[in-house]
Amino acid sequence: MRYSFKNDYAEGAHPRILETLIQSNLIQQNGYGLDDYSESAAEIIKQKINNPNAKVFFVSGGTQANLIVISAFLRPHESVVSAATGHIFTNESGAIEATGHKVHAIESSNGKINSEDIQKILDVHQNKPHQVKQKMVYISNSTEVGTIYSKKELTDLYQFCQEKDLYLFVDGARLGHALTAETNDLTLEDFGKYTDAFYLGGTKNGALIGEAIIINNESLQEEFGFHLKQKGAMLAKGRLLGIQFQELMKDDLYFDLARHANQQAMKIKKAFQEIGCEFLCETFTNQIFPILNPDQIERLSINFDFYVWKKLSEEKSAVRLITSWATSNEMIEKFINEIKNLK
């Protein structure tokens, strides 16, 4: 079986999570997220973002989080702005559109968007009420191509959204990887201050399943539970999610796991650099996109699995390689040895 660099959720869960699930298995708890573990996890998260007024909700996956947040926050005639590479635009099977909301896509070479990009969309939607009304900006950090937002970029976006009466929502499926990247200057507390809502992804960072939605904008909090229930996201055994986030967050295991994934990816990146390889974009998270020729791709594919991300020409394609919290040094060394043979 080929070792997979296709994603960061090929493994199950960190052993600490499994151990705690077993140890707590016969302890009776309230359902629907009212268990001790979920309440404890929510309190830890609120402390870490330094926002005691935030509300925390746990759901099972990223697409579910995106769909529920966007459909809950927007009125029927309102729309959301996203990078063209954004998960809600490319990889969610039209989930947002299925709720009746248009997604406006912005082309971006590095997966990020800025206020100038958004303003162009606002400018061509002035014929109210005949056109949909933009009400939300959706970004992901890290992005679908592994890049990250700086503090200035995030604060500029938030200020712009405040001025234009737009919500700013951050997809944090890989937020741990963004915050532990060597070039990062944002903190978790910044996301509690400069967003209306965001989520912390567990699925791609050591949990079996689960994302923690954090709503900072108090005007959007009160009836969010109704949306969770209506969309089938309110688990009777909510403890399964609460336990996982309690373990991940209580002593920063979440960030240790993300940092490990980033470090493993950077080892691979360095090996490609040493053979003169170029990259689709510059990344410092657990996703890298080296540009290879067909022969190199075929040779690496013998023992390793990964996606061919984008065909650039007949002789060049960018591949996507993702490391995880569980990627071992042994596998990294084996992969690097094969990279060296490509030269």
N, C-alpha and C positions, 0 to 999 in steps of 0.2 A: 504494500500500500504506500502510495506517495504521501510525503509529509505536506500538509496544507498550509500555505500562506495566503489563502483566499479570503479569510476573515478572522475576526478576533472573538468568535463565539463557537469555535469548533470543539472546544473542551467543555466540560460540565460546569463546575463551580469550584471556588477556592475551598480547600478542606475545612477551614474554620466555619464556613457557612454550613456545610454538610454536618459537621459535628454539633453545631448549635441546633440545627433542625432536629437531629436525633435526640439530643439531650432534653429538648423542650417538647418532644412529641406528645407526651401524655398529660401535659399541663393544660388544663382547660382555659380557654380564653374567649372573650367576646368576639363576635364576628364583624365583618364589613369594615375592617380598618380601625375598630375601636379597641383592639387588643393592646396589651401593655407594650409589646415590641414595636408596633407601628407608632404608638404615641411617643415612645422613647426615641425612636429613629427620627421622627419629625422634630422633636425638641433639639436633638443634636444638630440637625441640619439648620434649624433656625438660629442656633447659637453660632454655627460656623459662618453663616452669611450675615450675621449681626443684624438680623431683622426679626425681632420678636413678633411683629404684626403679620408676618408672612403666613400663608397657609400651605401645608404640604399634603399632597395626595399621591398615593402609590398605584401604578398601573402595571400591566404585564409587559408592554413592549413599546418601541419607539413610534411605529406607525399609529398605534392606538393613542399614544400621548399627543402626537401631532393632530390627528383627526379630532380628538375631543376638545383640545384647547382651542383650535381654530374655529370649529363649529360652535363652541360655547361662547366665544368672545365676539363673534361677528353676527350682525343682523343679516337677514336674507339677501339684501341688496349690496352687501359689502364684500370686499375682496382682499387678497393677501399678495404681497410682493415678495419674490424669492429670486435667488440666483438660479440661472438655468440648470446648474448642476445640483441644485437643492433637492434633498430627498423627497420633499412633498411634490416636486415637479417631475422627477424622473423615475422614482422607484417605489411608488406607493399605489400603483394600479388605479390612479384617478380617485384616491380616497377622498381628497379634499373636494374635488369637483363633484363627487357623488353626494356630498352634503349640500350642494347648491352654490358653492363659492368658487369664483374664478381665481386662478393663480396667474399673476403677471410675472413672466420670467425675464430676468436680466442676464444677458450674456456676460460672462466673466472668465478671464483666462486663469485666475487664481482661486476661483470659488467664492470670492468675497464681493460684497456690494457696498456702495457708499451713498451719501445723500444726493450727490449729483445724478447718479443712476436712478434713484427713486424719484427725484424731482421731474425727470423726463417723462416718467409714467404719469405723474400727477398732472403735468402740463397738457397732456393729450386726453385727459378725462375731466374736462371742465363743463361738459354739456349735461348738467344735472337737471332733472332726474333721469335723463335718457341713457346714461351710462352708469355702470357700476361704480361704487364709491370705494376707493382704497382706504382701508382702516387698519391694516396690520403689515408690519415688516417682519419677515421670517428669515433668520440666519442660522447657521450651524457653526459650532465651534468645538472641536476642529471641523473644518469643512469637508465636503465629500472628496476633496483632493488633498486632504491632509494639512492644509494651511491653517493658520490661526489669526485671530484678530488681536491687535494691540489694544492697550487701554485707551489710547487716543481715538482709535477707530471706533471702539465700542461707545465711548462717551460722546463722540461726535454724532454717531447714529442715534443715540438715545435723546440727545438734545434736539436733533432734527425732528425726531418722531414726536417729542413733546410739543414742539412749535407747530407741527402740522396735524396735531390731534390723531396720531397713529399709535397703535400699540407695537411694542418691540418684544418679540418672542424668540427665544434662543433654543434651538434643538441642541441638547447636550448629550447626545448619545455617546460621544467621545469627549465630553468636557474634561474628564480626568486627564486624558492624554494632552489636551490643549494646555491645561493649567500646569502640567509638569514638563512641558517642552522647554528645552534649554534657552530658547529665545523669548519665552513668555514673560509679560510684565503685568498680567491680570491676576487678581485673587478671586477666590470664591465669594468673598464679601462684595466685590465689585458687581457681581451678578445679582446680588441682593439689592443693589443700589441703582444700577443702570439698566434694568429690564423691567417690563411689566410682568413677565413670566419666563421661566426657563425650566429645563429639567436636567437632572443628573442621571446619566445612563448607567444602569447596572448590567444589562445583558451583555454588553461588549467590554465589561471590565470586572469579571470575576463572579458575577451573580448567575444563578440558574436562569432566572428571568427577572425583569423588573426595571422600572424607571420611576424616579421621584419627581413629580411635577411640583414646582414651587411658584406660587402666585404672589407677587409682591404688591400689585395694584389692588388695593382693598375693595375697590368698586367692582372687581371681577370675581371676588371670592365667594360671596354669600350663597349663590345657588349652583356652584360648580358641582356639588355632590349629586344634584339631580341629573346632570349631564353624564356623570360617571355611571350612575345606575341605569339610565335610559340606553346607554351605548354598551351595556353588558360588561363594564370594566370594574364594577365594584364587587370584588371577590368576597364570597362568604368567609373563606379562610384567608382573610387579609393578612393574617399573621405570617404567612409564607413570604410575603413581600417585606413586611416590617422587620422580621428577623434578619433578612439578608442585608437590608440597609443599616440596621443597627450594628451588625458586625463590620460592614464596610466602612462606616463613618466614625465609629466610636474612638478609634486610635489611628485614624488616617490610613488604614489598610487600603482604602480606595485609591489613594494617591500613590502609595507604594507600588501597587499593582500596575497602575498606569505608567509610572516612571520606569518600571522594569520593561514594559512593552516598548516604550520609546527608546530606551537604551539598546535593546536588541535590534530594533529597526536601524538605529544609527550605525551599528556595527556592519550591517548589510550595506547601508548607504556608502560607508567608507570603502568597502571592498569594491563596489561598482566604480566609485570615483578613482580608485587606484588603477583600474584598467582603462580609464579614460571615458567612462560612460557619462552621457548627458541625461538629464531628468526632465520630465514634463513640467514640473514646478518644484520649487525649493521647499522642502518640508522638514520639520524637526519633531514630528509626532510619530505614531506607530504605522503610518502609511507612507510608502515611498513608491515612486513611479519612474523607474529607470527606462530608458529608451533602448531597445534592443533590435537586432536584425532577426529574420526568421530562423536562421541556423542556431543562434544563441538561445532563442526561445525554445526551440525543439530540444536542444541539449539539456537545458535546465528542467524541462518538463518530464524528463525520464524519471527523475526521483522526487520531484517537487511539483506541487499543484498551486496554480495562481491564475488570476484573470488577465487576459489581454485586454487592456482597458480602452485603448484608442489607437486605431491604425492611422499613422501619419503619412505614410507613403508605401510603395510596394516593398521597400527595403527597411522600413523602420516602423516599429509600434511601441507604444508605451504600455508596460505591464504594471499591474498593481500588486504590491506585496504588503501584507499586513501581519504584524507580530502581535502576540497577546500576552496577557499576564502569566501564561503558562509556557511560553516559548523557552525551551531549554538552551543552555550554552552548547550542549552537544549538537543539537540540530543547527544552530547558528554556525558552528564551526564546519559542519558538513556542507552547508550551503555555501559558505565563503570559499571553501576549497574548490567547489564546482565553479564559482564565479571566477576565481583565479585562472582556471583552465580555459576560460572563454577568450582570453586575451590573444 
